[in-house]
C-alpha cells in the first residue's frame, strides 16, 4: 500500500536512523559491557618511619648526636616494592593465589603494577590503593601489605638499633681500656722520674735549678752594680769631686731652712704693704729681720758641721764599695759553679718531662673519643623511644562493591549519545544523496463562490474532491516559485511519482493499461481514443498519431511515436494479435467501438484507488500525460522538441514546463531519456 512522498521519505529516514542507531548502539554497548571490571581498594595508614642518630662536629671539639627523621618517601618505595608484594602473595590463601595466578605469567608484577601509594599533603598519612579485576584480592592485598610492612619495619629497626647499640658499647669498652692503659703508663713514668705535675715550677729539680739560675742572675746584677759604683767613686776621688754617696738625712738643717723660708715670706708680705722706712721703725718687721738673720747664721753653722761628717762618710763609702764588689764576685763564682754542676741533671729531667708531656698529649684525643662515645651511648639509650618507628592503620581496606573502572553506566550513556548523533549524520548523508526535487506547488487563486474558502491550490495539497469541479474556474492567478503570473484558464494536473505509476499499471485492466502506456508516451487522451490498429507500424516500429483539436485555438500536429517493446507487447496482449493494418480502435470495447473517455477516466481512478495512491481523484489521464511531459522537461529538453513529443502546448503550459527545466544547456529530443523506467514494464 502506497502513501504520500513525505511519508515514504520519513519512512526511509526512520529506517536509516533506526538501523544505524541499533547497529552502533549494539556494537558500542557490547564493547562497553565486555570490558573487564577493575576494582579499587584503598587504605589510609599513618607511618612514622622513625629517626637515626647522626653525629656532627661541634666548635668546642668532639661530636654531638642529633635525631634525623627517615624519609617517608623512601618508605613508600619499600611499601610497594616487589619483595614485599612477593612475600604477601606467598602468605595469601590458596583461592586468592589462584586468582592472582590468572593475572599473567608474572602475577607479582601484575599486582605491583596496580599498587599506588601517595602521601596526603601536609600529613604523614599514606593512602595505599590496589587496582585489580578481583575486589577481594585487592582489599586483602592492601591489608596484608600494611601488616607485612609493619613487621618488616619493626624488624629492621630492632636489628639496626641493636647492632648500633652493641657497636657503640664495644667502642666505649675499647676506648676505656686504651685510656686506662695510657694513664697507668703515665703514672709509672711520673713516679719513676719524680715528676710532680705538668707545671714545671712544681717539680723539685726544675724548681731548684730555676732558683739557682735566678740567684746567679741576681748576683751577677749585684756585682755589676757594685763595680759600677766603685768605679764612679774612684774617678770622683781622683779629680777631687765629692764622692757620690748616700746623703744622711739632717732633720735640724731641714727645720732651720723651713723656718727661714717662712720668715722670708713674712718679710716679703710686709714689704708689699709698708715702706722701708716704716718697716725700719716697726717692731714687728725688725723682729722678723732679726729672726731671719739668726736662722741664716744657724743654717751656715749646721751646714759646716754636716760637711765634715760627709767627708768622713765618703771614705767609709769608698771602702764599703770595694768590699761589696769583692763579695759580689765571690757570690757569682759560687753560683756559677753550682749551676754548672746541675746542668746535666737539668737536661736529663727536661727530656723526661717533655716525654711525659708527649704521653699526655697522646692521651687527650683518646679521652675525647671516650667522652664522645659515652655521650653517644647515653643519648642513644635515652632517645630509643623517640626514634622507634610506628605504623597506625587509620582506615583499613574493604572489598569494593562497585567497579572503579570502567564506569559502565556513564560509558553506556556516551555510546547511546554517540550512536544517536551518528545515526542522525547517516540519515542526513543518505537523504543528501537520495534527494528528489519535489514538483513545484502551484497555488491557483480566483474569487470563490464559497464563503470561507477563497483560494484553491492544485497539486498534492489541493484538497479538491473531484476533477469535474475544476472545469468551472475563472481566469487564474498562478504562483510558481514565488512569482505570480496571470495565465489563461488552465488546469494543471497532478504530477505522479514512479511508485504511484507502478501501482496504477499493476492494478489497471488491459484496456486501461494500454491507455496509461499511451499517456506515458505523450499521447493525449483525445488522441488515444482515436488510435486504430492501422496506426501501428511494426516494420518501422512507430505509432502514428494523427492531428487533432485540443482546444479552440490550438491543434495537435501529427507525429510518430517510437514503438518500444513494452508498448508493442501491451498492444498485442490487448488485441491477442498484431493489430497492424486493422481499422479496429486500439481502445475499443467488445463490439469494436471506441471506449468513452469518461469510462477510461473512471477506470483509471479505480486503478489508482486499488493501488493505494493518496487522493486518487487527482489521478486523471491529463495527470499521466503531464507526468510524462514533466519527466522530459526536468531533463532540460528544448520546448520545441517537447512539443514534438507530447503535442502542441498552450502558452501557460509552456511557461510551466519551462520553469521546471534545470539551469544549463538545453538538449534535443534524441539526447534525453524518452521513456520512463516504470513504462518499460509491461
C-alpha positions in Angstrom: 0.0 0.0 0.0 1.5 3.3 -1.1 1.5 6.6 0.9 2.4 10.2 0.2 6.0 11.1 -0.8 6.6 12.8 2.5 5.5 9.6 4.4 7.8 7.5 2.2 10.7 9.8 2.8 10.0 9.8 6.5 9.9 6.0 6.4 13.3 5.9 4.7 14.7 8.3 7.3 13.3 6.3 10.1 14.8 3.0 8.7 18.2 4.6 8.1 18.2 6.2 11.6 16.9 3.2 13.4 19.3 0.8 11.6 22.3 2.9 12.1 21.4 3.7 15.7 20.8 0.0 16.6 24.0 -1.2 14.9 26.2 1.4 16.5 24.5 1.1 19.9 24.7 -2.7 19.8 28.4 -2.6 18.9 29.2 0.1 21.5 27.2 -1.5 24.3 28.7 -4.9 23.6 32.2 -3.4 23.7 31.3 -1.4 26.9 30.0 -4.3 28.9 32.6 -6.8 27.5 35.4 -4.9 29.2 36.6 -6.5 32.4 35.7 -4.6 35.7 38.6 -3.1 37.6 38.1 -2.7 41.4 39.9 -0.2 43.6 40.5 -0.9 47.2 42.4 1.6 49.4 43.5 2.1 53.0 44.9 5.0 54.9 47.9 4.4 57.1 49.8 6.8 59.4 53.5 5.9 59.1 56.2 7.2 61.4 59.4 5.8 59.8 61.5 6.7 62.9 64.8 8.5 63.1 68.5 7.8 63.1 71.2 9.5 65.2 73.7 11.5 63.2 77.0 12.7 64.7 78.3 16.2 63.8 81.4 18.0 64.9 80.9 21.0 67.2 83.0 24.1 67.6 84.1 23.2 71.1 85.6 19.9 69.9 84.3 16.4 69.7 80.9 15.4 68.2 77.3 15.8 69.1 74.5 13.5 68.1 71.1 14.5 66.6 68.0 12.6 65.7 67.3 12.9 62.0 64.0 11.5 60.8 64.0 9.0 58.0 62.4 10.0 54.7 58.8 9.0 54.3 59.1 8.9 50.5 61.7 6.2 50.8 59.3 4.1 52.9 56.7 4.4 50.2 59.1 2.7 47.8 59.6 -0.1 50.3 55.8 -0.4 50.8 55.2 -1.1 47.1 58.4 -3.0 46.4 58.5 -6.3 44.7 60.0 -8.3 47.6 57.2 -7.2 49.9 54.5 -8.0 47.4 56.0 -11.4 46.7 56.1 -12.1 50.5 52.5 -11.1 50.9 51.4 -13.2 47.8 53.0 -16.3 49.4 51.0 -15.8 52.6 47.6 -15.4 50.8 45.1 -18.2 50.9 45.1 -20.7 48.0 42.0 -19.4 46.4 43.4 -15.8 46.2 46.7 -17.1 45.0 44.9 -18.9 42.2 43.1 -15.7 41.3 46.4 -13.9 41.2 48.0 -16.5 39.0 45.4 -15.8 36.4 46.7 -12.2 36.0 49.6 -13.4 33.8 52.9 -15.2 33.7 54.3 -12.9 36.5 51.5 -12.2 39.0 53.8 -10.3 41.3 54.5 -7.7 38.6 50.8 -7.5 37.8 49.9 -6.9 41.4 52.7 -4.4 41.8 51.6 -2.5 38.7 48.2 -2.0 40.4 49.6 -0.6 43.6 49.9 3.1 44.3 51.0 4.9 47.5 50.9 8.6 48.0 51.2 10.9 51.0 48.3 13.1 51.9 49.5 16.7 51.6 50.7 18.2 54.8 50.4 15.0 56.8 52.2 11.7 57.4 49.2 9.7 56.3 49.8 7.4 53.4 47.0 6.4 51.0 47.7 2.9 49.8 45.5 1.6 47.0 45.3 -1.5 44.8 43.6 -2.0 41.5 42.7 -5.3 40.0 39.9 -7.5 38.5 39.1 -9.1 41.8 37.7 -7.0 44.6 38.5 -9.3 47.5 42.1 -9.8 46.3 42.6 -6.0 46.0 41.4 -5.4 49.6 43.3 -8.4 51.0 46.5 -7.3 49.3 46.4 -3.8 50.7 45.7 -5.0 54.3 48.3 -7.7 54.2 50.9 -5.3 52.7 50.3 -3.0 55.7 50.8 -5.9 58.1 53.9 -7.2 56.3 55.4 -3.7 56.1 54.8 -3.1 59.8 56.6 -6.3 60.7 59.5 -5.6 58.3 59.9 -2.0 59.7 60.0 -3.2 63.3 62.5 -6.0 62.5 64.7 -3.6 60.6 64.6 -1.1 63.5 65.4 -3.8 66.0 68.3 -5.0 64.0 69.6 -1.5 63.3 69.1 -0.3 66.9 70.6 -3.4 68.5 73.6 -3.6 66.2 74.2 0.2 66.7 74.0 -0.1 70.5 76.3 -3.1 70.5 78.7 -1.3 68.2 78.9 1.8 70.4 79.2 -0.3 73.6 82.2 -2.1 72.1 83.7 1.2 71.1 83.3 2.6 74.6 84.8 -0.5 76.1 87.9 -0.4 73.8 88.4 3.3 74.3 88.1 2.9 78.1 90.8 0.1 78.1 93.1 2.2 76.0 92.7 5.3 78.2 93.3 3.3 81.4 96.4 1.6 79.9 97.8 5.0 78.8 97.1 6.5 82.2 98.9 3.7 84.1 101.9 4.1 81.8 101.9 7.9 82.5 101.7 7.4 86.3 104.5 4.8 86.3 106.7 7.2 84.2 105.9 10.1 86.5 106.7 8.2 89.7 109.9 6.8 88.2 111.2 10.1 87.1 109.9 12.2 90.1 107.6 14.3 88.0 105.2 16.1 90.3 102.9 17.7 87.7 102.8 19.2 84.3 103.7 22.6 85.7 107.5 23.0 85.6 107.7 25.1 88.7 106.0 22.5 90.8 108.8 19.9 90.1 111.7 19.8 92.7 114.6 19.6 90.2 113.3 22.3 87.9 112.4 24.5 90.9 115.8 24.1 92.4 117.6 24.8 89.2 115.3 27.7 88.5 116.1 29.2 91.9 119.8 28.8 91.4 119.6 30.4 88.0 117.6 33.3 89.4 120.1 33.7 92.3 123.0 33.7 89.8 121.4 36.3 87.7 120.8 38.5 90.7 124.4 38.0 92.0 125.7 39.0 88.6 123.5 42.0 88.6 124.6 43.0 92.1 128.3 42.6 91.0 127.8 44.8 88.0 126.1 47.5 90.2 128.9 47.3 92.8 131.6 47.5 90.2 130.0 50.5 88.6 129.6 52.3 91.9 133.2 51.6 92.9 134.4 52.9 89.5 132.4 56.1 89.8 133.6 56.8 93.4 137.2 56.2 92.4 137.1 58.5 89.5 135.4 61.2 91.6 138.1 61.0 94.3 140.8 61.2 91.7 139.6 64.5 90.4 138.7 65.9 93.8 135.0 65.9 93.4 132.8 64.8 96.2 132.1 61.2 96.2 128.5 60.5 95.5 127.3 58.7 98.5 124.0 58.4 100.0 123.2 61.6 101.9 122.2 61.0 105.5 119.0 62.9 106.5 119.6 66.1 108.7 116.4 67.0 110.5 117.8 70.1 112.2 119.1 71.6 109.0 115.7 70.9 107.3 113.9 72.6 110.2 116.1 75.7 110.1 115.7 76.1 106.4 111.9 75.7 106.7 111.7 78.4 109.4 114.0 80.7 107.4 111.7 80.3 104.4 108.7 81.3 106.4 110.5 84.4 107.8 111.4 85.4 104.2 107.8 85.1 103.1 106.6 87.1 106.1 109.1 90.0 105.3 108.0 89.9 101.6 104.4 90.2 102.7 105.2 93.2 104.9 107.3 94.9 102.2 104.3 94.9 99.9 102.2 96.7 102.5 104.7 99.1 104.1 107.5 101.4 103.0 111.1 100.5 104.0 111.2 103.5 106.4 108.1 102.3 108.2 109.5 98.8 108.3 112.7 100.1 109.9 110.6 101.6 112.7 108.1 98.8 113.0 109.0 96.4 115.9 107.4 93.5 114.2 109.3 94.0 111.0 112.6 94.4 112.9 111.8 91.3 114.9 111.3 89.3 111.7 114.5 90.6 110.2 116.4 89.7 113.4 114.9 86.2 113.5 115.8 85.7 109.8 119.4 86.7 110.4 119.7 84.4 113.3 118.2 81.5 111.3 120.6 82.0 108.4 123.6 82.0 110.9 122.4 78.7 112.4 121.9 77.2 108.9 125.5 78.1 108.0 126.9 76.5 111.1 124.8 73.4 110.6 126.0 73.0 107.0 129.6 73.3 108.1 129.2 70.5 110.7 127.4 68.4 108.1 130.2 68.8 105.5 132.8 67.4 107.9 130.6 64.4 108.6 130.2 63.9 104.8 133.9 63.7 104.2 134.3 61.0 106.8 131.3 59.2 105.3 132.8 59.3 101.7 136.0 57.5 102.8 133.9 54.9 104.5 131.7 54.6 101.5 134.7 54.0 99.1 135.9 51.2 101.4 132.4 49.7 101.6 132.1 49.8 97.8 135.3 47.8 97.4 134.1 45.3 99.9 130.8 44.9 98.1 132.5 44.3 94.8 134.6 41.6 96.3 131.6 39.9 98.0 129.6 40.0 94.8 132.4 38.4 92.8 132.6 35.6 95.3 128.9 35.0 95.2 128.8 35.0 91.4 131.7 32.5 91.3 130.0 30.2 93.8 126.6 30.4 92.0 128.2 29.7 88.6 129.9 26.6 90.0 126.6 25.3 91.4 124.8 25.9 88.1 127.4 24.1 86.0 127.2 21.1 88.4 123.3 20.8 87.9 123.3 21.3 84.2 123.4 17.6 83.3 120.6 16.8 85.7 118.6 19.6 84.2 118.9 18.3 80.7 118.0 14.8 81.7 114.9 16.0 83.6 113.9 18.2 80.8 114.0 15.3 78.3 111.9 13.1 80.7 109.5 16.0 81.3 109.0 16.5 77.5 108.4 12.8 77.1 105.8 12.9 79.9 104.0 15.8 78.2 104.0 13.9 74.9 102.3 11.0 76.6 99.7 13.4 78.0 99.1 14.9 74.5 98.6 11.3 73.2 96.1 10.6 76.0 94.0 13.7 75.3 92.4 12.5 72.0 91.7 9.1 73.5 89.9 10.7 76.4 87.9 13.0 74.0 86.9 10.0 71.9 85.9 8.2 75.1 83.7 11.1 76.2 82.0 11.3 72.8 81.4 7.6 72.6 80.0 7.6 76.2 77.7 10.6 75.3 76.5 8.9 72.1 75.7 5.7 74.0 73.8 7.6 76.6 71.9 9.6 74.0 71.1 6.5 72.0 69.8 4.7 75.1 67.8 7.7 76.2 66.3 8.5 72.7 65.4 5.0 71.7 61.7 5.6 72.2 61.8 8.8 70.1 63.5 7.0 67.2 61.3 3.9 67.2 59.1 3.7 64.0 55.3 3.2 64.2 52.5 2.3 61.8 48.9 3.0 62.6 46.0 2.0 60.4 43.6 4.9 60.1 41.2 3.2 57.7 41.6 -0.4 56.6 40.7 -1.5 53.0 37.4 -3.1 52.3 36.3 -5.1 49.2 34.5 -2.6 46.9 31.0 -3.4 45.7 31.1 -1.4 42.5 33.9 -1.4 39.9 36.2 1.6 39.8 36.7 1.3 36.1 35.1 1.2 33.6 32.0 3.2 34.6 29.5 1.2 32.6 26.5 3.5 33.1 28.4 6.6 32.0 30.1 4.9 29.1 26.7 3.4 28.0 25.2 6.8 28.0 28.1 8.1 25.9 27.7 5.2 23.5 24.0 5.8 23.1 24.5 9.5 22.6 27.3 8.9 20.1 25.1 6.4 18.3 22.2 8.8 18.2 24.4 11.6 16.7 26.0 9.2 14.2 22.6 7.9 13.2 21.4 11.5 12.6 24.5 12.1 10.5 24.0 8.9 8.5 20.3 9.8 7.9 21.4 13.2 6.7 24.0 11.7 4.3 21.5 9.2 2.9 18.9 11.9 2.3 21.6 14.1 0.8 22.3 11.5 -2.0 18.6 10.5 -2.3 17.1 13.9 -2.5 14.3 14.2 -5.1 13.3 17.6 -6.1 9.6 17.8 -5.3 7.4 19.1 -8.0 6.6 22.8 -7.6 3.5 23.7 -5.8 1.0 25.6 -7.9 -1.2 27.9 -6.0 -4.2 28.8 -8.1 -6.5 31.5 -6.8 -9.7 33.1 -8.0 -12.8 34.7 -6.5 -14.7 31.8 -4.9 -18.4 31.4 -4.8 -17.9 29.6 -1.5 -17.6 31.8 1.6 -14.7 31.0 3.8 -12.7 29.2 1.1 -11.5 32.0 -1.2 -8.4 30.2 -2.6 -7.8 26.8 -4.2 -4.5 25.0 -4.6 -3.7 22.5 -7.2 -1.1 19.8 -6.6 -0.6 17.4 -3.8 -2.2 19.7 -1.3 -5.1 21.0 -3.5 -7.8 19.4 -1.3 -10.3 19.1 -4.3 -12.9 16.4 -4.0 -13.3 15.8 -7.8 -11.9 16.8 -11.0 -15.2 18.0 -12.5 -15.3 20.9 -10.1 -12.2 22.3 -11.8 -14.0 23.0 -15.1 -15.9 26.0 -13.9 -12.9 28.1 -12.9 -12.4 31.7 -14.0 -9.1 33.0 -15.3 -6.4 32.0 -12.8 -3.6 33.7 -10.9 -0.7 31.2 -10.9 2.2 31.5 -8.3 5.2 29.4 -9.2 8.4 29.6 -7.0 7.2 32.9 -5.5 6.4 34.5 -8.9 2.7 35.3 -9.6 1.6 35.4 -13.3 -1.9 35.8 -14.8 -2.5 33.0 -17.2 -5.4 31.9 -19.4 -7.7 29.4 -17.8 -5.7 26.2 -17.4 -6.0 23.2 -15.1 -2.5 21.9 -14.1 -2.9 18.2 -13.4 -1.1 16.4 -10.6 2.4 15.0 -11.2 2.7 11.4 -10.1 5.6 9.5 -8.7 7.2 6.5 -10.1 5.9 4.3 -7.3 2.4 5.6 -7.8 2.6 4.9 -11.6 3.9 1.4 -10.9 0.9 0.7 -8.7 -1.6 2.1 -11.1 -0.1 0.0 -14.0 -0.2 -3.1 -11.8 -3.9 -2.7 -10.8 -5.2 -1.5 -14.2 -7.3 -3.5 -16.6 -5.9 -4.4 -20.0 -7.6 -1.5 -21.8 -6.7 1.0 -19.1 -3.2 -0.4 -19.0 -2.8 0.3 -22.8 -4.5 3.7 -22.2 -1.9 4.5 -19.4 1.0 3.4 -21.6 -0.1 5.6 -24.4 -0.4 8.6 -22.0 3.1 7.9 -20.6 4.4 8.3 -24.1 3.0 11.7 -24.7 -0.3 10.8 -26.4 -3.2 13.0 -25.2 -6.5 11.3 -24.0 -8.3 12.5 -27.1 -5.6 11.2 -29.4 -5.6 7.9 -27.6 -9.2 7.0 -28.1 -8.9 7.8 -31.9 -6.0 5.4 -32.5 -6.6 2.4 -34.7 -4.7 -0.7 -35.4 -3.6 0.7 -38.7 -1.6 3.4 -36.9 0.7 0.7 -35.5 3.7 0.3 -37.9 5.5 -2.8 -36.7 8.1 -2.6 -39.5 9.1 1.0 -38.7 8.5 0.4 -35.0 6.4 3.6 -34.8 3.0 4.6 -33.7 1.4 7.3 -35.8 -0.7 9.9 -34.0 -3.0 11.9 -36.3 -3.6 15.6 -35.8 -6.5 16.6 -33.6 -8.1 19.6 -32.0 -7.1 20.1 -28.3 -8.9 23.3 -27.8 -10.4 26.2 -29.5 -7.2 27.8 -30.5 -4.6 25.0 -30.8 -4.1 22.0 -33.0 -2.0 19.0 -32.2 0.2 18.1 -35.2 0.5 14.6 -36.4 3.6 12.8 -35.2 5.2 9.4 -34.9 6.0 7.9 -31.5 8.6 5.2 -31.2 7.0 1.8 -30.7 9.1 0.3 -27.9 8.9 -3.3 -26.9 6.8 -2.8 -23.8 4.1 -0.8 -25.7 4.1 -3.4 -28.5 3.7 -6.2 -26.0 0.8 -4.4 -24.3 -0.9 -3.8 -27.6 -0.5 -7.5 -28.6 -1.8 -8.6 -25.2 -4.8 -6.3 -25.5 -5.7 -7.5 -29.1 -4.4 -11.0 -28.7 -2.8 -10.5 -32.1 -0.9 -7.9 -34.0 -3.2 -5.1 -35.0 -1.2 -3.9 -38.0 -3.5 -2.8 -40.9 -6.6 -3.3 -38.8 -9.1 -0.4 -38.6 -10.3 -1.6 -35.2 -9.7 1.1 -32.5 -6.9 0.3 -30.0 -9.0 1.3 -27.1 -12.3 -0.4 -28.1 -14.9 -2.5 -26.3 -16.2 -6.0 -27.1 -18.2 -4.5 -30.0 -15.1 -2.9 -31.5 -16.3 0.5 -30.6 -14.1 3.1 -29.0 -14.3 3.3 -25.2 -15.6 6.6 -23.9 -13.1 8.9 -22.3 -15.1 9.2 -19.2 -15.2 5.5 -18.8 -11.4 5.3 -19.2 -11.0 8.1 -16.6 -13.2 6.3 -14.2 -11.4 3.0 -14.5 -8.1 4.9 -14.1 -9.4 6.2 -10.8 -10.3 2.7 -9.8 -6.8 1.5 -10.5 -5.3 4.4 -8.5 -7.6 3.7 -5.6 -6.7 0.0 -5.7 -3.0 0.9 -5.8 -3.4 2.9 -2.6 -2.5 6.2 -4.2 -3.1 9.2 -2.0 -6.0 11.3 -3.2 -6.9 9.0 -6.2 -9.4 11.6 -7.5 -6.5 13.6 -8.8 -5.2 10.7 -10.9 -6.6 11.7 -14.3 -5.5 11.0 -17.9 -4.1 14.5 -18.1 -2.1 13.8 -14.9 -0.4 10.8 -16.5 0.4 12.8 -19.7 1.5 15.8 -17.5 3.8 13.5 -15.5 5.5 12.4 -18.8 5.8 15.9 -20.0 7.3 17.0 -16.7 9.7 14.0 -16.9 11.1 15.3 -20.2 11.1 19.0 -19.1 13.1 18.2 -16.0 15.9 16.7 -18.2 16.3 20.2 -19.9 14.7 19.3 -23.2 14.0 22.1 -25.7 10.4 23.3 -25.8 10.2 22.7 -29.5 11.3 19.1 -29.0 8.9 18.8 -26.0 6.1 19.8 -28.4 7.2 17.1 -30.9 6.9 14.5 -28.1 3.7 15.5 -26.4 2.0 17.7 -29.0 1.3 21.4 -29.1 1.0 23.3 -25.7 -0.6 26.5 -24.7 1.4 29.4 -23.5 0.6 28.7 -19.9 1.6 25.1 -20.2 4.8 26.0 -21.9 5.6 28.5 -19.2 5.0 25.8 -16.5 7.3 23.3 -18.2 9.9 25.9 -18.9 10.1 26.7 -15.2 10.7 23.0 -14.5 13.7 22.9 -16.7 17.1 22.9 -14.8 19.7 25.6 -15.5 22.2 24.9 -18.2 22.3 23.9 -21.8 19.1 22.6 -23.5 19.0 19.2 -25.0 17.4 17.8 -28.1 14.8 15.0 -28.2 17.5 12.5 -29.2 19.7 13.4 -26.2 17.1 12.9 -23.4 15.7 9.7 -22.0 12.3 9.4 -23.7 10.9 6.5 -21.8 10.3 6.5 -18.0 11.6 3.5 -16.2 8.2 2.5 -14.9 6.9 2.5 -18.6 9.4 -0.2 -19.5 7.5 -2.8 -17.6 4.5 -4.5 -19.3 
